[in-house]
Amino acid sequence: MFEKLKKILSNREILKKLMFTFLILLVFKVGTYIPIPMVDTLAIKAEITNNSFLTVLNAFSGGGLSNFSILALGISPYITSSIIIQMLQLVIPKLKEWSQQGEVGKQRLNRVTRYVSIVLALGQGLALLFGLGARPENILVAGALKDKNLYWLFYIYMAIVITAGSCFTMWLADLITRNGVGNGSSMIISAGIISTIPAMFTTLYTKYFGSGQTPAGWACFISIIVLYVLMICAVVFFEGAQRKIPVQYANRQQGGKSDIPIKLNSANVIPVIFASTLLSIPLTIVGMLGQNTSTAGYWIEQVFSYQQPIGIALYILLIFFFSFFYSFMTVDPETISENLDKQGAYIPGYRRGEETTNQLAKMLFRTTLIGATYLTILALVPIIVSKSYGFTAQEASVITIGGTSLIIVVGVAIETAKQLETASETKEYKGFLE
């Protein structure tokens, strides 16, 4: 490991890319502290703490939403747009055709994704502002509250600023992708999540040692740190786990062998994000309308809040549903079977065609079942820890043991490390040949 690290750090080209990436991430982080004019950020933080979906969105924006900054939505509209365009390829033949046209088709899809991102950013910004602004005192400063007839104009202006901030974030992500290290969008999300870690440890220290050190406080503090480390190790293992399907090539000399790797968690973090988003929409609407104390509000909270038994059951079902849906969408057994047939390859013990397709589908089903179980446990750990240790809503929003954030950070770290290692080896071979 130290040899690999030494090789990477001794490469000037990689060091320049690393420095450039850190510089862009610093610009992004500074942007999350620039608030939108006329916004009461203290009131916004209180609203976000009580909403699970907004808490996730705030983590993805690196705290930009809680500060209600010009980068309040961060890169999330672009990520959502990418997922939507990917899913639409199943029903819109033109998009499917572009995805198979190499670099030219990729550029077209990227252009469409960006246009959709702008529309989504404007829509999300307006929904967020008009929703929280159903009670204007939730977001507007005292000076703006005097002009009651201009509330809608304030909200539209703020939405345009938020949309411009999302476009700026997309541009920063592009700069990282082209001139820095790793995928720009992933790096920005990861940087936003990592920047909240010091706040987590500060909150833990204040909770257990704020009024003096006690054996019980030390026990709780150490147990949470150990659990956090164990969760990181578990995520690293499961994110790297693969099921390798052996493949043989009939038309190669002496029968060439290879394998098809299927990730244990093919869907990555998307099922958890979709499940939490769908559950949060009814709760957000009830909160915006101020119906939390009504009978309808009570039952909506029981059904859709994953702090309640019915909500937890629904949360688990949605994670499993989206895990299977997204895995079979991204890893299509029929397409793989056709490609194997074209290459003169086969899975030992199975006939080409329908039998191979069925076998691939069975293997994908089994791995996805394990992956969905892993995702469910990881998503429930923060809820269990929060209940077990008696965290308040504000503490639980900061102290995140497990959950989507950990999967994203670990996944991005693994992919970036692989990219850096490949780049250092490529440079070494290039120098040898020259």
Secondary structure, 3 states (H helix, E strand, C coil): CHHHHHHHHCCHHHHHHHHHHHHHHHHHHHHCCCECCCECHHHHHHHHHCCHHHHHHHHHCCCCCCCCECCCCCCHHHHHHHHHHHHHCCCCHHHHHHHCCHHHHHHHHHHHHHHHHHHHHHHHHHHHHHHHCCCHHHCECCCHHHCHHHHHHHHHHHHHHHHHHHHHHHHHHHHHHHHCCCCHHHHHHHHHHHCCHHHHHHHHHHHHHCCCCCHHHHHHHHHHHHHHHHHHHHHHHHHHCEEEEEEEECCCCCCEEEEEEEECCCCCCHHHHHHHHHHHHHHHHHHHHCCCCCHHHHHHHHHHCCCCHHHHHHHHHHHHHHHHHHHHHHCCHHHHHHHHHHCCEECCCCCCCHHHHHHHHHHHHHHHHHHHHHHHHHHHHHHHHHHHHCCCHHHHHHCCCCHHHHHHHHHHHHHHHHHHHHHHHHHHHHHHHC
